[in-house]
């Protein structure tokens, strides 16, 4: 799974941003950006996460 998708999954699970950064190696800026897209974007991350749960 791509780094940003891992970040999105962890954000969706309400893992703290610092912990997400530590687990994935993504910067906290990237975590924040992905979280913003997850919550306020066009729904692409939510769709991918939903499909991944099936």
C-alpha positions as CSV (number, residue, x, y, z in Angstrom):
1,X,0.0,0.0,0.0
2,X,1.3,3.5,-0.8
3,X,2.5,5.7,2.0
4,X,-0.3,8.2,1.6
5,X,-2.9,5.4,1.7
6,X,-1.4,4.1,4.9
7,X,-1.5,7.6,6.3
8,X,-5.2,8.0,5.2
9,X,-6.1,4.6,6.9
10,X,-4.4,5.7,10.1
11,X,-6.0,9.1,10.1
12,X,-9.4,7.4,9.6
13,X,-8.6,5.3,12.6
14,X,-7.9,8.5,14.7
15,X,-4.3,7.6,15.3
16,X,-2.4,10.8,16.5
17,X,-0.5,12.6,13.7
18,X,2.9,12.2,15.4
19,X,2.3,8.4,15.7
20,X,1.3,8.2,12.0
21,X,4.5,10.0,11.1
22,X,6.6,7.7,13.2
23,X,4.9,4.5,11.8
24,X,4.9,5.5,8.1
25,X,7.9,7.8,7.8
26,X,5.7,10.5,6.3
27,X,6.3,14.0,7.5
28,X,3.7,15.6,9.8
29,X,3.0,18.0,6.9
30,X,2.1,15.1,4.7
31,X,-0.1,13.6,7.4
32,X,-1.9,16.9,7.8
33,X,-2.3,17.3,4.1
34,X,-3.7,13.8,3.7
35,X,-6.1,14.3,6.7
36,X,-7.4,17.5,5.1
37,X,-8.0,15.7,1.8
38,X,-9.6,12.8,3.6
39,X,-12.1,15.1,5.5
40,X,-12.6,17.9,2.9
41,X,-11.6,16.5,-0.5
42,X,-13.6,15.0,-3.3
43,X,-14.0,11.6,-1.5
44,X,-11.3,9.7,-3.4
45,X,-9.4,8.6,-0.2
46,X,-12.7,7.6,1.5
47,X,-13.6,5.5,-1.6
48,X,-10.3,3.7,-1.7
49,X,-10.4,3.0,2.1
50,X,-14.0,1.7,1.7
51,X,-13.0,-0.6,-1.1
52,X,-10.0,-1.8,0.9
53,X,-12.3,-2.9,3.7
54,X,-14.2,-5.3,1.5
